[in-house]
């Protein structure tokens, strides 16, 4: 609009409505640095005022917002559309068409709404009335050029970046620990403290096997790491975050490889709207540019790949063919090592039992698709078998491990001490430099001298703090006594005893297993009675192992007949009496063992059967032994009374204890018979005589027979 002072397209109905000046810049960086572009866009307000508009609204809320495809929603542009749709706008002005839109969709929306409500569109040089066909064609061409222009510029920039990246020369910022020499070559940072700090990250990860454990070591020991600040170019030292430690361990640059395009941008449709986001990190070999051996590394490529495998095993991956393989405190020793030979999936671990510590290894197979588990077996027997196999292999190295342990214990906190020593050396240099700056300033210039003195004192305080930390480490450091060294060597000589000790944690056993074993392939026979293992040792040797498959809980269940006996007897009898009856009847537990009081109690607990350890006291019912004791006779006498039907004896199940009613012993004729037995020593069960007494008179025999038949 520099030369435009009047346009016949502007009519009174346009001037009666407001004019909108739309401002936009694509990024925050342009907003901060491209100030001249902002000034030119704001000047449009004065130019359209010269065309006759009195009410002018400047929409500048989209400064720093991109108008490209899949960019974030533009509040300012949506406000322009809504005001036009309300019939309140006479003209929409922008310095260029590309400021309004970079996509066909947004441009067509604006043109359509302006055409419906009779709103003009203006740029720096011209005013367009969409009721004219020529103006529609010109605006359509300009809108298309604005879309194509963005794509062309982006292609040129990306082609230039990729060409430079393929030569290994494209760097936005070098990773911490690297610098350029005088010829522009990538070399290790000349600062020894920075190099040692980066190297310490890899050393600790090899010791602890986990990104999080490595991060916790730096945090617990107050060891700082260098980091690139968000703003500025000077490195800062700080206690690292877990993300910083993970970035160092996963960055292939530290293995001497140059990689470009690890996290490409991708466009997704989310809730009906296109959005851009960075994709997940690709493997270095799958990136658009990968140059191995590009520069000197802190570790070699083989170590990097091994570290990458360790971190991937430690991550929680919910894909069905993977397993959660981080070393944790569970009792299953082979977690993450077992792989199914039938389908190739990793075996998961599940913990069962009352305390949730009984490991069971499972291969899901096609269970998620409505099928069955591929392999499943208990872990305790398998873990013991593999522990024996491992001990056969590594027991002879126990003494060497003991000597290595003595060396590490003797060194104490060497890594922490070395890091603090390097920090102290750097602080002493900075304090000396601060003193030199303070020394050369004119003491009468207190404005400058006071600040330099303050900086010098700060460095001296930091030096004192580090010296105190080193002194504390020196106090904690203690050498091993000869007795302690002998004890450690004895542990190496008797490694199997140490392995089976309760003081040896499962996490340590798992680390030893994973150090020696790469993977274990497992399969079963057709009857699922035998497990066949193929052990892939770290050195490349394979070992075959075979064992009977541990039976599952359904296969070792208590027999139903035994459960029925337990259920009937548990109403009154104790677990010890139940175990005795089950053993006399010839019943065994599900695992083939004889019954005892604890096993009966366990069976009752598993099947929710109420009961007690000892028999319940019943004043109305007594046992055979108690009846004999109360009557002052022997067991056989009570049994003969029961056999004669004079006393009623009850048994819950065969071979169970007799139960006799106390009232039967006090009733006639039992009381008279027992009194006669105690007085004469003879038991007259029938007709006042004993059963084995011979009849002396035939008339007595006849009378007895008559009474019998009556």
C-alpha positions as CSV (number, residue, x, y, z in Angstrom):
1,X,0.0,0.0,0.0
2,X,3.0,2.3,-0.3
3,X,1.7,3.8,-3.6
4,X,-2.0,3.0,-3.0
5,X,-3.9,6.1,-1.8
6,X,-7.4,5.2,-3.2
7,X,-9.2,2.2,-4.5
8,X,-12.6,2.1,-6.2
9,X,-13.2,-1.3,-4.5
10,X,-13.5,0.3,-1.1
11,X,-17.1,1.3,-0.6
12,X,-18.9,3.0,2.3
13,X,-20.3,-0.3,3.6
14,X,-16.7,-1.4,4.0
15,X,-15.6,1.7,5.8
16,X,-18.5,1.4,8.2
17,X,-17.0,-1.8,9.5
18,X,-13.7,-2.3,11.3
19,X,-10.4,-3.1,9.6
20,X,-8.2,-5.9,10.9
21,X,-4.4,-5.9,10.6
22,X,-3.1,-9.4,11.0
23,X,0.5,-9.9,12.2
24,X,2.5,-13.2,12.3
25,X,6.0,-14.5,12.6
26,X,6.9,-18.2,12.4
27,X,9.0,-18.7,15.5
28,X,10.1,-17.2,18.8
29,X,13.5,-16.6,17.4
30,X,12.1,-14.4,14.7
31,X,10.1,-12.5,17.2
32,X,13.2,-11.7,19.2
33,X,15.6,-11.0,16.3
34,X,13.6,-10.0,13.2
35,X,12.4,-6.7,14.7
36,X,12.4,-4.9,11.3
37,X,9.8,-7.3,10.0
38,X,7.5,-6.6,13.0
39,X,7.9,-2.8,12.4
40,X,6.8,-3.1,8.8
41,X,3.8,-5.1,9.7
42,X,2.7,-2.7,12.4
43,X,3.0,0.2,9.9
44,X,0.1,-1.2,7.9
45,X,-2.3,0.2,10.5
46,X,-1.4,3.8,9.5
47,X,-1.6,3.0,5.8
48,X,-5.2,1.7,5.9
49,X,-6.2,4.6,8.1
50,X,-5.2,6.7,5.2
51,X,-7.7,4.8,3.1
52,X,-10.6,5.9,5.3
53,X,-11.0,3.4,8.1
54,X,-11.4,4.8,11.6
55,X,-11.7,1.6,13.7
56,X,-8.7,-0.6,13.3
57,X,-7.9,-3.7,15.3
58,X,-4.4,-5.2,15.3
59,X,-4.3,-9.0,15.9
60,X,-0.8,-9.9,17.0
61,X,-1.4,-13.0,19.2
62,X,0.1,-15.3,16.5
63,X,3.6,-13.8,16.7
64,X,5.8,-16.8,17.1
65,X,3.3,-19.3,15.7
66,X,3.9,-21.3,12.5
67,X,1.2,-21.5,9.8
68,X,2.5,-24.6,8.2
69,X,0.7,-27.9,8.0
70,X,0.2,-29.8,11.4
71,X,1.3,-26.7,13.4
72,X,-0.4,-25.6,16.6
73,X,-3.7,-23.9,16.5
74,X,-3.5,-20.1,15.8
75,X,-5.8,-18.2,18.1
76,X,-5.4,-14.9,16.2
77,X,-6.3,-16.5,12.9
78,X,-9.4,-18.1,14.4
79,X,-10.4,-14.7,15.8
80,X,-10.2,-13.1,12.4
81,X,-12.4,-15.8,10.9
82,X,-15.0,-15.4,13.7
83,X,-15.1,-11.6,13.4
84,X,-15.5,-11.8,9.6
85,X,-18.3,-14.4,10.0
86,X,-20.1,-11.9,12.3
87,X,-20.1,-9.3,9.6
88,X,-18.0,-6.8,11.6
89,X,-15.0,-6.6,9.3
90,X,-14.6,-4.5,6.2
91,X,-11.1,-5.5,5.3
92,X,-8.4,-8.0,6.4
93,X,-4.9,-6.7,5.8
94,X,-1.6,-8.5,6.1
95,X,1.8,-7.5,4.7
96,X,2.0,-10.6,2.6
97,X,-0.4,-13.5,1.8
98,X,2.0,-15.9,3.4
99,X,1.4,-14.2,6.8
100,X,-2.2,-15.3,6.6
101,X,-1.6,-18.9,5.7
102,X,0.8,-21.5,4.5
103,X,-1.7,-24.2,3.9
104,X,-4.5,-24.5,1.2
105,X,-7.0,-25.4,3.9
106,X,-6.7,-22.3,6.0
107,X,-6.4,-20.1,2.9
108,X,-9.6,-21.5,1.3
109,X,-11.5,-21.0,4.6
110,X,-10.5,-17.3,4.8
111,X,-11.3,-16.7,1.1
112,X,-14.7,-18.4,1.4
113,X,-15.8,-16.5,4.5
114,X,-14.7,-13.2,3.1
115,X,-16.5,-13.8,-0.1
116,X,-19.8,-14.7,1.7
117,X,-19.7,-11.6,4.0
118,X,-18.3,-9.1,1.5
119,X,-15.0,-8.5,3.3
120,X,-12.0,-7.2,1.3
121,X,-8.5,-8.7,1.6
122,X,-5.4,-6.4,1.3
123,X,-1.7,-6.8,1.2
124,X,1.2,-4.3,1.0
125,X,0.4,-3.3,-2.6
126,X,-3.2,-4.2,-3.5
127,X,-6.8,-4.5,-2.3
128,X,-8.8,-7.5,-3.5
129,X,-12.6,-7.8,-3.8
130,X,-13.6,-11.5,-4.0
131,X,-16.7,-10.6,-5.9
132,X,-14.4,-10.0,-8.9
133,X,-13.3,-13.1,-10.8
134,X,-9.8,-11.6,-11.5
135,X,-9.2,-10.9,-7.8
136,X,-10.2,-14.5,-7.0
137,X,-7.7,-15.8,-9.5
138,X,-4.9,-13.6,-8.3
139,X,-5.5,-14.5,-4.7
140,X,-5.7,-18.2,-5.6
141,X,-2.3,-18.0,-7.3
142,X,-0.7,-16.1,-4.4
143,X,-2.1,-18.6,-1.9
144,X,-0.7,-21.5,-3.9
145,X,2.7,-19.8,-4.3
146,X,2.7,-19.2,-0.5
147,X,2.3,-22.9,0.1
148,X,4.8,-24.0,-2.6
149,X,7.3,-21.4,-1.3
150,X,7.4,-22.9,2.1
151,X,7.9,-26.4,0.7
152,X,10.7,-25.3,-1.6
153,X,12.5,-23.4,1.2
154,X,12.2,-26.4,3.5
155,X,13.5,-28.8,0.8
156,X,16.5,-26.6,0.1
157,X,17.4,-26.3,3.8
158,X,17.0,-30.0,4.4
159,X,19.0,-30.9,1.4
160,X,21.8,-28.6,2.5
161,X,21.8,-30.0,6.0
162,X,21.8,-33.6,4.8
163,X,24.6,-32.9,2.4
164,X,26.7,-31.5,5.2
165,X,25.7,-34.3,7.6
166,X,26.8,-37.0,5.1
167,X,30.3,-35.5,5.4
168,X,30.0,-35.6,9.2
169,X,30.3,-31.8,9.5
170,X,26.8,-30.8,10.7
171,X,26.8,-29.9,14.4
172,X,24.3,-27.8,16.3
173,X,26.2,-28.3,19.5
174,X,28.9,-30.9,20.4
175,X,28.0,-33.3,23.2
176,X,29.5,-32.7,26.6
177,X,33.1,-34.0,26.7
178,X,34.1,-33.0,23.2
179,X,35.6,-29.9,21.6
180,X,37.2,-28.8,18.3
181,X,40.9,-28.4,17.9
182,X,42.6,-25.7,15.9
183,X,42.0,-27.5,12.6
184,X,38.3,-28.1,13.3
185,X,38.7,-31.8,14.1
186,X,36.5,-33.4,16.8
187,X,38.7,-34.4,19.8
188,X,38.1,-35.1,23.5
189,X,37.7,-32.1,25.7
190,X,41.1,-30.8,26.9
191,X,39.8,-30.3,30.5
192,X,40.8,-33.5,32.4
193,X,38.0,-33.1,34.9
194,X,35.4,-33.2,32.2
195,X,36.9,-36.3,30.5
196,X,37.1,-38.1,33.8
197,X,33.5,-37.3,34.7
198,X,32.2,-38.6,31.4
199,X,34.3,-41.7,31.7
200,X,33.1,-42.3,35.2
201,X,29.5,-42.5,33.9
202,X,30.4,-45.5,31.7
203,X,32.5,-47.2,34.5
204,X,29.6,-47.0,37.0
205,X,27.1,-48.3,34.6
206,X,29.2,-51.4,33.9
207,X,29.3,-51.9,37.7
208,X,25.7,-51.3,38.5
209,X,24.0,-52.5,35.3
210,X,21.2,-49.9,35.4
211,X,20.7,-46.3,34.3
212,X,18.7,-45.5,37.5
213,X,21.3,-47.1,39.8
214,X,24.0,-45.1,38.0
215,X,22.1,-41.9,38.5
216,X,21.5,-42.7,42.2
217,X,25.2,-43.3,42.8
218,X,26.0,-39.8,41.5
219,X,23.2,-38.3,43.5
220,X,24.1,-40.2,46.8
221,X,27.8,-39.4,46.5
222,X,27.3,-35.8,45.4
223,X,29.4,-36.2,42.3
224,X,28.8,-33.5,39.7
225,X,28.7,-33.9,35.9
226,X,29.1,-31.3,33.2
227,X,26.1,-30.3,31.2
228,X,25.3,-28.0,28.3
229,X,23.1,-25.1,29.6
230,X,19.9,-24.2,27.8
231,X,21.1,-20.7,27.2
232,X,24.8,-19.8,26.9
233,X,27.8,-21.8,25.7
234,X,29.8,-22.4,28.9
235,X,29.4,-25.8,30.6
236,X,27.8,-25.9,34.0
237,X,28.6,-28.5,36.7
238,X,25.6,-30.0,38.6
239,X,24.3,-33.1,40.3
240,X,23.0,-35.0,37.3
241,X,19.4,-35.9,36.6
242,X,18.5,-39.3,35.4
243,X,17.8,-38.1,31.9
244,X,21.3,-36.6,31.7
245,X,22.9,-39.9,32.6
246,X,20.6,-41.8,30.2
247,X,21.5,-39.4,27.3
248,X,25.2,-39.9,27.9
249,X,24.9,-43.7,27.9
250,X,22.6,-43.9,24.9
251,X,24.3,-41.4,22.7
252,X,26.4,-43.2,20.0
253,X,28.6,-40.1,19.6
254,X,30.5,-41.3,22.7
255,X,31.3,-44.5,20.9
256,X,33.0,-42.6,18.0
257,X,30.0,-42.7,15.6
258,X,28.4,-39.8,13.8
259,X,24.6,-40.0,13.5
260,X,22.1,-37.7,11.9
261,X,18.3,-38.1,11.9
262,X,17.9,-40.1,15.1
263,X,14.5,-38.5,15.9
264,X,12.8,-37.5,12.7
265,X,9.6,-35.4,12.7
266,X,6.4,-37.3,11.9
267,X,2.8,-36.0,11.3
268,X,-0.1,-37.7,13.1
269,X,-3.8,-37.2,13.1
270,X,-4.9,-36.7,16.8
271,X,-8.5,-35.9,17.6
272,X,-9.2,-34.9,14.0
273,X,-6.2,-32.5,13.8
274,X,-2.8,-32.9,12.3
275,X,0.1,-32.6,14.8
276,X,3.8,-32.9,14.5
277,X,6.0,-34.6,16.9
278,X,9.4,-36.2,17.1
279,X,9.5,-39.9,16.6
280,X,11.3,-42.3,19.1
281,X,15.0,-42.7,18.8
282,X,16.1,-44.9,16.0
283,X,18.9,-47.4,16.2
284,X,22.1,-45.7,15.0
285,X,22.4,-48.1,12.0
286,X,18.9,-47.2,10.8
287,X,19.4,-43.4,10.8
288,X,19.7,-41.5,7.5
289,X,23.4,-40.8,8.2
290,X,25.6,-43.2,10.2
291,X,29.4,-42.9,10.1
292,X,31.3,-45.3,12.4
293,X,34.7,-44.4,13.6
294,X,34.1,-40.7,12.8
295,X,36.1,-39.5,15.8
296,X,37.7,-40.8,19.0
297,X,35.2,-42.2,21.5
298,X,35.1,-42.7,25.2
299,X,34.1,-46.3,24.6
300,X,34.3,-48.7,21.6
301,X,31.4,-49.7,19.5
302,X,31.1,-53.2,21.0
303,X,30.8,-51.8,24.5
304,X,28.1,-49.4,23.3
305,X,26.1,-52.2,21.8
306,X,26.4,-54.2,25.0
307,X,25.3,-51.2,27.0
308,X,22.3,-50.7,24.7
309,X,21.2,-54.3,25.2
310,X,21.5,-53.9,28.9
311,X,19.4,-50.7,28.9
312,X,16.8,-52.3,26.6
313,X,16.5,-55.3,29.0
314,X,16.0,-53.0,31.9
315,X,13.2,-51.0,30.3
316,X,9.6,-51.9,30.7
317,X,8.4,-53.0,27.3
318,X,4.8,-54.2,27.0
319,X,5.1,-55.9,23.6
320,X,3.9,-59.5,23.9
321,X,7.1,-61.0,22.8
322,X,9.3,-59.2,25.3
323,X,9.6,-59.4,29.1
324,X,10.4,-57.2,31.9
325,X,14.0,-58.1,32.4
326,X,15.5,-55.7,34.8
327,X,17.3,-57.1,37.8
328,X,14.9,-56.8,40.8
329,X,14.5,-58.3,44.2
330,X,12.2,-61.2,43.1
331,X,13.2,-64.8,43.9
332,X,13.2,-65.9,40.3
333,X,16.8,-66.2,39.3
334,X,16.4,-66.8,35.5
335,X,14.2,-63.8,34.8
336,X,15.1,-62.3,31.4
337,X,17.3,-65.3,30.4
338,X,14.7,-67.9,29.4
339,X,13.4,-68.0,25.8
340,X,10.8,-70.5,24.4
341,X,12.1,-72.8,21.7
342,X,8.6,-73.4,20.4
343,X,7.6,-69.8,19.6
344,X,10.7,-67.7,20.3
345,X,9.2,-65.5,22.9
346,X,10.8,-64.5,26.2
347,X,9.4,-66.2,29.3
348,X,7.7,-64.0,31.9
349,X,7.8,-64.6,35.6
350,X,4.8,-64.6,37.9
351,X,4.9,-64.9,41.7
352,X,2.4,-67.0,43.6
353,X,1.9,-68.5,47.0
354,X,0.7,-67.0,50.3
355,X,3.7,-64.6,50.5
356,X,3.9,-64.0,46.7
357,X,7.5,-65.2,46.4
358,X,7.1,-68.5,44.6
359,X,8.3,-67.9,41.1
360,X,6.7,-69.5,38.1
361,X,8.0,-69.1,34.5
362,X,5.4,-68.7,31.7
363,X,5.5,-68.3,27.9
364,X,2.2,-66.7,26.9
365,X,2.1,-68.3,23.5
366,X,-1.2,-67.3,21.8
367,X,-3.1,-66.9,25.1
368,X,-4.0,-63.3,24.3
369,X,-5.6,-64.4,21.1
370,X,-7.8,-67.0,22.8
371,X,-5.2,-69.8,22.8
372,X,-3.1,-71.4,25.5
373,X,0.1,-70.8,27.3
374,X,3.1,-72.4,25.5
375,X,5.2,-73.4,28.4
376,X,4.7,-73.0,32.2
377,X,6.7,-74.5,35.1
378,X,7.6,-73.8,38.7
379,X,10.8,-71.9,39.3
380,X,12.3,-73.2,42.5
381,X,13.5,-76.6,41.2
382,X,14.7,-75.1,38.0
383,X,16.6,-72.3,39.8
384,X,18.3,-74.9,42.1
385,X,19.3,-77.0,39.1
386,X,20.8,-74.0,37.3
387,X,22.5,-72.8,40.4
388,X,24.3,-76.2,40.6
389,X,25.3,-76.0,36.9
390,X,26.6,-72.5,37.4
391,X,28.6,-73.4,40.5
392,X,30.3,-76.3,38.6
393,X,31.5,-73.7,36.1
394,X,32.6,-70.7,38.2
395,X,33.5,-72.2,41.5
396,X,37.2,-72.5,40.5
397,X,37.3,-68.7,39.9
398,X,36.2,-68.0,43.5
399,X,39.7,-67.2,44.8
400,X,40.3,-64.7,41.9
401,X,37.0,-63.0,42.7
402,X,38.0,-62.8,46.4
403,X,41.3,-61.1,45.4
404,X,39.4,-58.6,43.2
405,X,37.0,-57.9,46.1
406,X,39.9,-57.2,48.4
407,X,41.3,-54.8,45.9
408,X,38.1,-52.9,45.5
409,X,37.4,-52.8,49.2
410,X,40.9,-51.5,49.8
411,X,40.5,-48.7,47.3
412,X,37.3,-47.5,49.1
413,X,35.5,-44.6,47.4
414,X,38.2,-44.1,44.8
415,X,35.9,-42.7,42.2
416,X,34.3,-40.2,44.5
417,X,37.7,-39.1,45.8
418,X,39.1,-38.7,42.2
419,X,36.1,-36.6,41.2
420,X,36.5,-34.3,44.3
421,X,40.2,-34.0,43.7
422,X,39.6,-32.8,40.2
423,X,37.0,-30.4,41.4
424,X,39.3,-29.1,44.0
425,X,42.1,-28.5,41.5
426,X,39.7,-26.5,39.2
427,X,38.4,-24.5,42.1
428,X,42.0,-23.6,43.2
429,X,42.7,-22.3,39.7
430,X,39.5,-20.3,39.6
431,X,40.2,-18.9,43.1
432,X,43.7,-17.9,42.0
433,X,42.3,-16.2,38.9
434,X,39.7,-14.4,41.0
435,X,42.5,-13.2,43.3
436,X,44.5,-11.9,40.4
437,X,41.5,-9.9,39.1
438,X,41.0,-8.5,42.6
439,X,44.7,-7.7,43.0
440,X,45.0,-5.6,39.9
441,X,41.9,-3.5,40.5
442,X,42.3,-0.1,42.2
443,X,41.3,-0.5,45.8
444,X,39.8,2.9,45.8
445,X,37.3,1.8,43.2
446,X,35.0,0.1,45.7
447,X,32.3,-0.6,43.1
448,X,34.5,-3.0,41.2
449,X,36.8,-4.1,44.1
450,X,33.8,-5.2,46.3
451,X,32.4,-7.4,43.6
452,X,35.7,-9.0,42.8
453,X,36.4,-9.6,46.4
454,X,33.0,-11.3,46.8
455,X,33.8,-13.6,43.9
456,X,37.2,-14.5,45.4
457,X,35.6,-15.3,48.8
458,X,33.0,-17.5,47.1
459,X,35.7,-19.6,45.5
460,X,37.5,-19.9,48.8
461,X,34.4,-21.2,50.5
462,X,33.8,-23.8,47.8
463,X,37.4,-24.9,48.2
464,X,36.9,-25.3,52.0
465,X,33.7,-27.4,51.4
466,X,35.5,-29.7,49.0
467,X,38.4,-30.1,51.3
468,X,36.1,-31.1,54.2
469,X,34.4,-33.7,51.9
470,X,37.8,-35.2,51.1
471,X,38.7,-35.2,54.8
472,X,35.5,-37.1,55.6
473,X,36.4,-39.7,52.9
474,X,39.9,-40.1,54.3
475,X,38.4,-40.8,57.8
476,X,36.0,-43.4,56.4
477,X,38.8,-45.1,54.5
478,X,40.1,-48.1,56.4
479,X,42.4,-50.9,55.3
480,X,41.4,-54.5,55.7
481,X,42.9,-56.5,58.5
482,X,44.6,-59.8,57.8
483,X,41.7,-61.6,59.4
484,X,39.2,-59.9,57.1
485,X,41.3,-60.7,54.0
486,X,41.5,-64.3,55.1
487,X,37.7,-64.4,55.6
488,X,37.2,-63.0,52.1
489,X,39.6,-65.6,50.5
490,X,37.7,-68.3,52.5
491,X,34.5,-67.1,51.0
492,X,36.0,-67.5,47.5
493,X,37.2,-71.0,48.3
494,X,33.8,-72.0,49.6
495,X,31.7,-70.2,47.0
496,X,28.9,-72.8,46.9
497,X,28.3,-72.2,50.7
498,X,28.2,-68.4,50.0
499,X,25.7,-68.9,47.1
500,X,23.3,-70.9,49.2
501,X,23.6,-68.6,52.2
502,X,20.6,-66.6,53.3
503,X,22.8,-63.5,53.3
504,X,23.4,-63.7,49.5
505,X,20.6,-61.5,47.9
506,X,18.8,-62.6,44.8
507,X,19.9,-59.5,42.9
508,X,23.5,-60.5,43.3
509,X,22.8,-64.0,42.1
510,X,21.0,-62.7,39.1
511,X,23.9,-60.4,38.2
512,X,26.3,-63.4,38.4
513,X,24.0,-65.5,36.2
514,X,23.7,-62.8,33.6
515,X,27.4,-62.2,33.6
516,X,28.0,-65.9,32.8
517,X,24.9,-66.8,30.7
518,X,23.8,-65.0,27.5
519,X,20.4,-66.9,27.1
520,X,18.7,-70.1,27.9
521,X,16.5,-71.8,25.3
522,X,13.8,-74.1,26.8
523,X,11.4,-76.6,25.3
524,X,9.2,-79.5,26.5
525,X,8.5,-82.9,25.1
526,X,5.1,-83.9,23.6
527,X,3.8,-85.2,27.0
528,X,5.1,-82.1,28.8
529,X,6.9,-84.2,31.3
530,X,10.5,-83.2,30.6
531,X,12.2,-79.8,30.2
532,X,15.1,-79.5,27.7
533,X,17.4,-76.5,28.2
534,X,20.2,-75.2,25.9
535,X,22.5,-72.8,27.8
536,X,24.3,-70.2,25.7
537,X,27.3,-69.1,27.8
538,X,28.9,-65.7,27.3
539,X,32.0,-67.3,25.8
540,X,30.1,-68.9,23.0
541,X,29.9,-72.5,24.5
542,X,26.5,-74.2,24.5
543,X,25.4,-76.7,27.1
544,X,22.5,-79.1,27.1
545,X,20.5,-79.8,30.2
546,X,17.5,-81.9,30.9
547,X,15.2,-82.4,33.9
548,X,11.7,-83.4,34.9
549,X,9.2,-80.6,34.6
550,X,8.0,-79.5,38.1
551,X,4.4,-80.4,38.5
552,X,1.9,-77.7,38.8
553,X,-0.5,-77.1,41.6
554,X,-3.3,-79.0,39.9
555,X,-1.0,-82.0,39.4
556,X,0.0,-82.0,43.1
557,X,-3.5,-81.4,44.5
558,X,-4.6,-83.3,47.6
559,X,-6.7,-86.4,46.8
560,X,-10.4,-85.9,47.1
561,X,-10.9,-88.8,49.5
562,X,-8.3,-87.4,51.8
563,X,-10.0,-84.0,51.7
564,X,-13.3,-85.5,52.6
565,X,-11.8,-87.2,55.6
566,X,-10.2,-83.9,56.7
567,X,-13.4,-82.1,56.2
568,X,-15.4,-84.6,58.4
569,X,-12.9,-85.0,61.1
570,X,-11.9,-81.3,61.4
571,X,-15.3,-80.5,63.0
572,X,-14.0,-81.9,66.4
573,X,-10.7,-83.7,66.0
574,X,-7.2,-82.1,65.9
575,X,-4.7,-82.0,63.0
576,X,-2.5,-84.5,64.7
577,X,-5.4,-87.0,64.9
578,X,-6.4,-86.4,61.3
579,X,-2.8,-87.0,60.1
580,X,-2.6,-90.3,62.1
581,X,-5.9,-91.5,60.5
582,X,-4.8,-90.6,57.0
583,X,-1.5,-92.4,57.4
584,X,-3.3,-95.6,58.8
585,X,-5.7,-95.5,55.8
586,X,-2.8,-95.3,53.4
587,X,-3.4,-91.8,52.0
588,X,-0.5,-89.6,50.8
589,X,-0.2,-85.8,50.1
590,X,-0.4,-84.5,46.6
591,X,3.5,-84.6,46.4
592,X,3.6,-88.2,47.6
593,X,4.6,-87.4,51.3
594,X,3.2,-88.9,54.5
595,X,0.8,-86.7,56.5
596,X,1.8,-84.7,59.6
597,X,0.2,-82.0,61.6
598,X,1.6,-79.1,59.5
599,X,0.6,-80.7,56.2
600,X,-3.0,-81.2,57.4
601,X,-3.1,-77.6,58.6
602,X,-1.8,-76.4,55.2
603,X,-4.4,-78.5,53.4
604,X,-7.2,-77.0,55.5
605,X,-5.9,-73.5,54.8
606,X,-5.6,-74.1,51.0
607,X,-9.2,-75.5,50.8
608,X,-10.7,-73.2,53.4
609,X,-11.6,-75.9,55.9
610,X,-12.2,-74.8,59.5
611,X,-10.4,-76.8,62.2
612,X,-7.9,-76.7,65.0
613,X,-4.5,-78.1,66.0
614,X,-5.8,-80.1,68.9
615,X,-9.2,-81.9,69.5
616,X,-12.0,-79.8,71.0
617,X,-13.1,-80.8,74.5
618,X,-16.7,-82.1,74.7
619,X,-18.2,-82.8,78.2
620,X,-20.8,-85.2,76.7
621,X,-18.4,-87.3,74.6
622,X,-15.2,-88.9,75.5
623,X,-12.6,-91.1,73.8
624,X,-12.0,-94.8,74.4
625,X,-8.9,-94.0,76.5
626,X,-10.7,-91.4,78.6
627,X,-13.6,-93.9,79.2
628,X,-11.2,-96.6,80.3
629,X,-9.5,-94.1,82.6
630,X,-12.7,-92.8,84.1
631,X,-14.1,-96.3,84.7
632,X,-10.8,-97.7,86.1
633,X,-10.6,-100.5,83.6
634,X,-8.5,-101.4,80.5
635,X,-9.3,-100.5,76.9
636,X,-10.4,-104.0,76.0
637,X,-13.1,-104.0,78.6
638,X,-14.7,-100.9,77.1
639,X,-14.3,-102.4,73.6
640,X,-16.2,-105.6,74.7
641,X,-19.0,-103.5,76.1
642,X,-19.2,-101.7,72.7
643,X,-19.1,-105.0,70.9
644,X,-22.0,-106.3,73.1
645,X,-24.1,-103.2,72.3
646,X,-24.2,-102.1,75.9
647,X,-22.2,-98.9,75.1
648,X,-22.6,-97.0,71.9
649,X,-19.3,-96.1,70.2
650,X,-19.1,-93.8,67.2
651,X,-16.4,-93.2,64.5
652,X,-16.4,-90.3,62.0
653,X,-14.5,-92.4,59.5
654,X,-12.9,-95.9,59.7
655,X,-9.8,-96.0,61.9
656,X,-10.8,-92.7,63.5
657,X,-10.8,-92.4,67.3
658,X,-13.9,-93.8,69.1
659,X,-16.4,-91.4,70.7
660,X,-18.4,-92.6,73.7
661,X,-21.2,-90.9,75.4
662,X,-20.5,-90.3,79.1
663,X,-24.2,-90.9,80.0
664,X,-23.9,-94.5,78.6
665,X,-21.2,-95.4,81.2
666,X,-23.5,-94.2,84.1
667,X,-26.6,-96.1,82.9
668,X,-27.6,-99.7,83.8
669,X,-26.6,-102.4,83.3
670,X,-23.2,-101.0,82.3
671,X,-22.6,-99.5,85.8
672,X,-23.3,-102.9,87.5
673,X,-21.1,-104.7,85.1
674,X,-18.2,-102.3,85.7
675,X,-18.7,-102.5,89.5
676,X,-18.6,-106.4,89.3
677,X,-15.5,-106.2,87.1
678,X,-13.7,-103.9,89.5
679,X,-14.7,-106.1,92.5
680,X,-14.1,-109.6,91.1
681,X,-11.9,-108.9,88.1
682,X,-14.4,-110.7,85.9
683,X,-16.5,-109.1,83.1
684,X,-20.0,-110.5,83.1
685,X,-21.4,-109.1,79.9
686,X,-24.5,-111.4,79.6
687,X,-26.5,-113.2,82.4
688,X,-24.1,-112.5,85.2
689,X,-21.2,-114.5,83.8
690,X,-18.3,-114.0,81.6
691,X,-18.4,-115.1,78.0
692,X,-15.6,-117.6,78.3
693,X,-17.0,-119.3,81.5
694,X,-18.2,-122.9,80.9
695,X,-21.7,-123.8,81.9
696,X,-21.7,-126.3,84.7
697,X,-25.4,-127.2,84.7
698,X,-27.5,-128.1,81.8
699,X,-30.7,-126.5,83.3
700,X,-28.9,-123.2,83.4
701,X,-28.0,-123.6,79.8
702,X,-31.6,-124.3,78.9
703,X,-32.8,-121.3,80.9
704,X,-30.4,-119.1,79.1
705,X,-31.5,-120.4,75.7
706,X,-35.1,-119.8,76.7
707,X,-34.3,-116.3,77.7
708,X,-32.3,-115.8,74.5
709,X,-35.2,-116.9,72.3
710,X,-37.7,-114.9,74.3
